[in-house]
Amino acid sequence: MVTLMIGIIVWIGLTLYGIISANIHKHSLPVMSGMMVSMGIAMMSSLLIGTILGIMLEQMFISTETAILIGMLIGYFVGKPIHRLASLDGLLAGVMGGMMGAMLGVMVVPEAPAITLSVVIIAFVLAMGLITQLMAHEIKKAKKNWKPKIAPKMLYWGITLVIGLLIIALPLNSMWLDYSQTSRETYQHHHHHH
């Protein structure tokens, strides 16, 4: 499914970006903001990966466990350089996000997996954008002459691009489904003859 691919790419990119930038700027973030950053990244990231796994695997057990583990690791490693409180907050948020995401993913498969996943991806991108702005704000306070490497305008373009891609993906998903179903039917059809 095309939306799944977009989801995975967005997830990898933004999660890595979040972890790396939190580690680079660990000294500029106060505890409260650090907690917010680690909680936000962990929760949204595990929510998205949980939803992706739930829709892909259609099994509660594996998708929940994997998403919880990934979420815990992300939360811990985003928070670890900032403060113990932040790593704890991240760890807990990761558990919750992973569980909720997997539940949502598995349950929504028969109804509208692509649209639901699109909504979660957009929420993830928006949240990561706001978290990035929060970090930039705190770093500016700490280092007076600091300039963000990525211009704030990039954020809006990024969000617009993701929403655009997801809208384009919706008709492609149904084509993908039709194709996989027909190929499966032909496969079964051939097997019956032998």
Number of C-alpha atoms within 10 A of each C-alpha: 18 18 24 22 12 17 23 15 12 18 21 13 11 17 21 14 14 25 20 14 15 25 16 11 16 20 15 20 22 15 17 12 17 30 24 18 30 32 27 24 30 37 29 28 33 36 31 33 29 31 35 30 26 28 28 16 15 20 16 19 12 14 26 27 16 18 30 29 17 21 32 26 19 28 32 26 21 30 31 21 17 25 20 15 17 26 26 19 24 32 28 19 28 32 24 20 28 32 25 20 30 33 23 22 29 23 18 19 17 9 9 11 23 23 16 18 24 23 14 21 30 20 15 25 22 17 18 22 20 15 19 22 15 17 25 21 14 17 21 15 13 15 10 8 8 11 11 13 7 9 9 13 8 11 18 13 11 14 17 13 12 19 17 11 15 24 14 13 21 16 12 15 17 14 14 12 12 12 12 13 12 11 12 12 12 12 11 11 11 10 9 8 6 5
